[in-house]
Amino acid sequence: MTTQPTMNAISTDSRNWGAIGHLSAFVQFVGIPSFVGPLVVWLFKRDDVFAGDQAKEALNFNISMAIYFIASLLAIILLVGLVLVPIVVVSWFVLTIVGTVKASGGDYYRYPATIRFIN
């Protein structure tokens, strides 16, 4: 098992970019798919160990949530989606905030129920 640097070893710049990697998913509110923001941060900061890792984690999470959202929309036909869609949306919003706060504090955050598309 690899050891991860402590908060003191992670620069303020890396922590800020890590938080931006998570927070950038909110570009969805201006009509851009939520995975685009983390993708851009990851492409620019992938050489930064902490910021690149957190942007990649946010990217995987947002791709996963898009899949879950589409599946929930399809499940509306079975009426189950009427419950699933709000759960997916609220979970996405809350977990994105949690990831942002954790990354800004220098913690490596791992989203639950995330498919690791990019390793």
Sequence and secondary structure as in RCSB ss.txt:
>XXXX:A:sequence
MTTQPTMNAISTDSRNWGAIGHLSAFVQFVGIPSFVGPLVVWLFKRDDVFAGDQAKEALNFNISMAIYFIASLLA
IILLVGLVLVPIVVVSWFVLTIVGTVKASGGDYYRYPATIRFIN
>XXXX:A:secstr
      GGGS HHHHHHHHHHHHGGGGGGGTS TTHHHHHHHHHHTTSHHHHHHHHHHHHHHHHHHHHHHHHHHG
GGGTTHHHHHHHHHHHHHHHHHHHHHHHHTT     TT   S  
